[in-house]
């Protein structure tokens, strides 16, 4: 999971997923399908006017029909291709026995540790679960991959997880 999250294209993957769920590409796909429909109609008209070329024209019609995309299909294909590319990179790194590069996580923890309250002697005062959840969300927020609403949700999930861990200890 670290390798996935730390991959340079992970934020691109998150953006593609956001586009899919928001439906931002739907109008473009529908316009493309309409354009393909017009081309198909013209080709069908040509086939009727030139029956001697019907076999060749039918091949063209079949190809055009195959290019139409269902709603969400193009986005899913982009997500799949990006995800598979990331997985291939990760696998290649694992096969070459590259370390999982926890550098990003270490840097995030170091940044968070700097923000933790300290006693006069410099020792860290254990943060509340609310402070820790805010630190986690703030660190992820610096990556620029999530909007404010998503960061708020992340903070809420982090707080739930920390609360759950706390209740397990009791």
PAPA-756720 format. One record per atom (N, C-alpha, C): z, x, y. Coordinates in steps of 0.1 Angstrom, whole numbers, padded with zeros to 4 digits, always signed. Layout:
ZXY ...
//
This chain:
+0000+0008-0012 +0000+0000+0000 +0000+0009+0013 +0008+0020+0012 +0008+0029+0024 -0006+0034+0027 -0014+0037+0016 -0027+0042+0018 -0036+0032+0025 -0034+0019+0021 -0042+0008+0027 -0039+0006+0041 -0026+0005+0044 -0021+0003+0058 -0025+0015+0067 -0024+0027+0062 -0027+0039+0070 -0042+0042+0071 -0050+0035+0064 -0065+0038+0064 -0070+0035+0078 -0079+0044+0082 -0085+0043+0096 -0092+0030+0098 -0097+0023+0088 -0105+0011+0089 -0096-0002+0087 -0083+0000+0085 -0074-0011+0082 -0074-0021+0094 -0074-0016+0106 -0073-0025+0118 -0087-0033+0118 -0098-0027+0115 -0111-0034+0114 -0110-0045+0104 -0104-0042+0093 -0103-0053+0082 -0095-0064+0088 -0084-0061+0095 -0075-0072+0100 -0083-0080+0110 -0091-0074+0119 -0099-0081+0128 -0110-0090+0121 -0116-0085+0111 -0125-0094+0103 -0119-0106+0097 -0107-0104+0092 -0099-0115+0086 -0096-0125+0097 -0092-0120+0109 -0089-0129+0120 -0101-0137+0124 -0113-0131+0125 -0126-0137+0128 -0129-0148+0118 -0126-0145+0105 -0129-0155+0095 -0120-0168+0097 -0107-0165+0099 -0098-0177+0100 -0100-0184+0113 -0104-0177+0124 -0106-0184+0136 -0119-0192+0137 -0129-0188+0128 -0142-0195+0128 -0151-0190+0139 -0148-0179+0145 -0155-0174+0157 -0170-0171+0154 -0174-0169+0141 -0188-0166+0139 -0196-0178+0134 -0189-0190+0133 -0195-0202+0127 -0208-0206+0135 -0207-0206+0148 -0219-0210+0156 -0230-0201+0154 -0228-0188+0154 -0239-0178+0151 -0245-0180+0138 -0237-0182+0128 -0243-0184+0114 -0251-0197+0114 -0246-0208+0120 -0253-0220+0120 -0266-0219+0128 -0266-0212+0139 -0278-0209+0147 -0289-0202+0138 -0284-0192+0131 -0292-0184+0122 -0298-0193+0112 -0290-0201+0106 -0295-0211+0095 -0306-0220+0101 -0304-0225+0114 -0314-0233+0120 -0327-0226+0122 -0326-0213+0126 -0338-0205+0128 -0345-0203+0115 -0338-0200+0104 -0344-0199+0091 -0350-0212+0087 -0343-0223+0090 -0349-0237+0087 -0362-0239+0093 -0363-0235+0106 -0376-0236+0113 -0387-0228+0107 -0383-0216+0104 -0393-0207+0097 -0397-0213+0084 -0388-0218+0076 -0391-0224+0064 -0401-0236+0065 -0398-0244+0076 -0406-0256+0079 -0421-0251+0082 -0422-0241+0090 -0435-0236+0094 -0442-0230+0082 -0435-0223+0073 -0441-0218+0061 -0446-0229+0052 -0438-0239+0050 -0441-0250+0042 -0454-0257+0047 -0455-0258+0060 -0467-0264+0067 -0479-0255+0064 -0477-0242+0064 -0488-0233+0062 -0492-0234+0047 -0483-0236+0038 -0486-0237+0024 -0494-0249+0021 -0491-0260+0028 -0499-0273+0026 -0513-0272+0032 -0514-0264+0043 -0527-0262+0049 -0536-0252+0041 -0529-0243+0034 -0536-0233+0027 -0532-0232+0012 -0536-0243+0004 -0531-0244-0010 -0535-0232-0018 -0546-0225-0014 -0550-0213-0022 -0540-0201-0022 -0531-0202-0012 -0520-0192-0011 -0506-0197-0014 -0506-0208-0021 -0493-0215-0024 -0483-0206-0032 -0488-0199-0042 -0479-0190-0050 -0472-0180-0041 -0479-0173-0032 -0474-0163-0023 -0464-0170-0013 -0468-0181-0008 -0460-0188+0002 -0447-0193-0004 -0447-0198-0016 -0435-0202-0023 -0425-0191-0024 -0430-0179-0027 -0421-0167-0028 -0414-0165-0014 -0422-0166-0004 -0416-0165+0010 -0406-0176+0013 -0409-0188+0008 -0399-0199+0010 -0386-0197+0003 -0388-0192-0010 -0376-0189-0018 -0367-0178-0011 -0374-0168-0006 -0367-0157+0001 -0359-0163+0013 -0366-0171+0021 -0360-0176+0033 -0348-0185+0029 -0349-0193+0019 -0338-0202+0015 -0326-0193+0010 -0329-0182+0004 -0318-0173+0000 -0311-0166+0011 -0317-0166+0023 -0311-0159+0034 -0301-0168+0042 -0301-0181+0039 -0292-0190+0046 -0278-0187+0041 -0269-0188+0050 -0255-0186+0047 -0246-0198+0048 -0237-0200+0039 -0227-0211+0040 -0217-0207+0051 -0210-0217+0056 -0200-0214+0066 -0189-0205+0060 -0186-0194+0067 -0176-0185+0063 -0181-0174+0053 -0193-0176+0047 -0198-0167+0038 -0201-0153+0043 -0207-0152+0055 -0210-0140+0061 -0197-0132+0064 -0187-0139+0069 -0174-0132+0072 -0168-0127+0060 -0168-0135+0049 -0162-0131+0037 -0169-0119+0031 -0182-0119+0032 -0190-0107+0027 -0186-0095+0035 -0184-0096+0048 -0180-0084+0056 -0166-0080+0052 -0157-0089+0050 -0143-0086+0046 -0144-0079+0033 -0151-0085+0023 -0152-0079+0010 -0158-0064+0011 -0169-0063+0018 -0175-0049+0019 -0165-0039+0025 -0159-0043+0036 -0149-0034+0043 -0138-0031+0034 -0132-0041+0027 -0121-0039+0018 -0125-0030+0007 -0136-0032+0001 -0141-0024-0011 -0143-0009-0006 -0148-0008+0006 -0151+0006+0011 -0137+0013+0013 -0127+0006+0018 -0114+0012+0020 -0108+0015+0006 -0110+0006-0004 -0104+0009-0017 -0111+0021-0023 -0124+0023-0021 -0131+0034-0027 -0126+0047-0020 -0124+0047-0007 -0118+0058-0001 -0104+0062-0006 -0096+0052-0008 -0083+0054-0013 -0083+0060-0027 -0092+0054-0036 -0093+0059-0049 -0098+0073-0050 -0108+0076-0041 -0113+0090-0040 -0101+0100-0037 -0093+0095-0027 -0082+0104-0023 -0072+0105-0034 -0069+0095-0042 -0060+0096-0053 -0066+0105-0064 -0079+0103-0067 -0085+0112-0077 -0084+0127-0073 -0085+0129-0060 -0084+0143-0055 -0070+0147-0053 -0061+0139-0057 -0046+0141-0056 -0042+0144-0042 -0048+0138-0032 -0043+0139-0018 -0030+0132-0017 -0022+0137-0008 -0009+0130-0006 -0012+0117+0001 -0003+0107-0001 -0005+0094+0005 -0003+0094+0020 -0001+0106+0026 +0000+0107+0040 +0010+0098+0047 +0023+0099+0044 +0032+0090+0051 +0034+0094+0065 +0025+0102+0071 +0027+0107+0085 +0028+0095+0094 +0020+0085+0093 +0020+0074+0102 +0034+0067+0101 +0039+0065+0089 +0052+0058+0088 +0063+0067+0093 +0062+0080+0091 +0072+0089+0096 +0072+0089+0111 +0060+0089+0117 +0059+0088+0132 +0065+0075+0137 +0062+0064+0130 +0067+0051+0135 +0083+0051+0134 +0088+0057+0123 +0103+0057+0122 +0109+0066+0132 +0102+0078+0135 +0108+0087+0145 +0108+0080+0159 +0097+0072+0162 +0097+0065+0175 +0108+0054+0175 +0110+0047+0164 +0120+0037+0164 +0134+0043+0165 +0136+0055+0158 +0149+0061+0159 +0153+0065+0173 +0143+0069+0181 +0145+0073+0195 +0150+0061+0203 +0147+0049+0199 +0150+0037+0206 +0164+0031+0202 +0169+0036+0191 +0182+0031+0186 +0193+0035+0195 +0203+0026+0196 +0215+0030+0205 +0223+0041+0198 +0228+0050+0207 +0235+0062+0202 +0249+0062+0209 +0258+0067+0201 +0272+0069+0206 +0272+0081+0215 +0283+0083+0222 +0284+0095+0231 +0282+0108+0224 +0286+0108+0211 +0284+0121+0203 +0270+0123+0198 +0261+0113+0201 +0247+0114+0197 +0244+0107+0183 +0254+0103+0176 +0252+0096+0164 +0246+0082+0166 +0238+0078+0157 +0231+0065+0159 +0241+0054+0156 +0241+0044+0164 +0249+0032+0162 +0240+0022+0154 +0244+0018+0142 +0236+0009+0134 +0231-0003+0142 +0218-0005+0142 +0213-0017+0150 +0216-0030+0143 +0216-0041+0150 +0217-0054+0144 +0204-0057+0137 +0204-0067+0129 +0191-0070+0122 +0181-0075+0132 +0186-0082+0143 +0177-0086+0153 +0170-0075+0161 +0178-0064+0164 +0173-0052+0171 +0163-0045+0161 +0166-0044+0149 +0157-0038+0139 +0144-0045+0138 +0144-0058+0137 +0132-0066+0136 +0124-0064+0149 +0130-0064+0160 +0123-0061+0173 +0117-0047+0173 +0124-0037+0168 +0119-0024+0167 +0106-0023+0158 +0107-0030+0147 +0096-0030+0137 +0084-0036+0144 +0085-0048+0150 +0074-0055+0156 +0069-0047+0168 +0078-0040+0175 +0073-0032+0187 +0065-0020+0182 +0069-0014+0171 +0061-0003+0166 +0048-0007+0161 +0047-0018+0154 +0034-0023+0149 +0025-0027+0161 +0032-0033+0171 +0025-0037+0183 +0017-0026+0190 +0022-0014+0189 +0016-0002+0195 +0002+0001+0189 +0000-0003+0176 -0012-0001+0170 -0024-0009+0176 -0020-0020+0183 -0031-0028+0189 -0038-0037+0179 -0033-0039+0167 -0040-0047+0157 -0036-0061+0157 -0025-0064+0164 -0020-0078+0164 -0018-0083+0178 -0020-0096+0180 -0018-0102+0193 -0003-0106+0194 +0001-0111+0206 +0015-0114+0209 +0021-0124+0199 +0013-0134+0196 +0017-0145+0187 +0020-0139+0173 +0010-0130+0168 +0012-0124+0155 +0024-0115+0155 +0026-0108+0166 +0038-0099+0167 +0051-0106+0166 +0051-0118+0173 +0063-0127+0172 +0065-0131+0158 +0055-0135+0151 +0056-0139+0137 +0061-0128+0128 +0055-0116+0131 +0060-0104+0123 +0075-0101+0125 +0079-0102+0138 +0093-0100+0141 +0102-0111+0133 +0097-0123+0133 +0105-0134+0126 +0105-0131+0111 +0094-0126+0105 +0094-0123+0091 +0103-0111+0088 +0103-0101+0097 +0111-0089+0095 +0126-0093+0096 +0129-0102+0105 +0143-0107+0106 +0147-0114+0094 +0138-0123+0088 +0141-0130+0076 +0143-0120+0064 +0135-0110+0063 +0136-0100+0053 +0150-0092+0054 +0153-0088+0066 +0165-0081+0069 +0177-0090+0066 +0176-0103+0069 +0187-0112+0067 +0189-0114+0052 +0178-0115+0045 +0178-0117+0030 +0184-0105+0023 +0181-0093+0028 +0187-0081+0022 +0202-0080+0025 +0206-0085+0037 +0220-0085+0041 +0228-0095+0032 +0222-0106+0029 +0229-0116+0021 +0229-0111+0006 +0220-0103+0002 +0220-0098-0012 +0232-0088-0014 +0235-0081-0003 +0246-0071-0004 +0259-0078-0004 +0260-0089+0002 +0273-0096+0002 +0277-0103-0010 
//
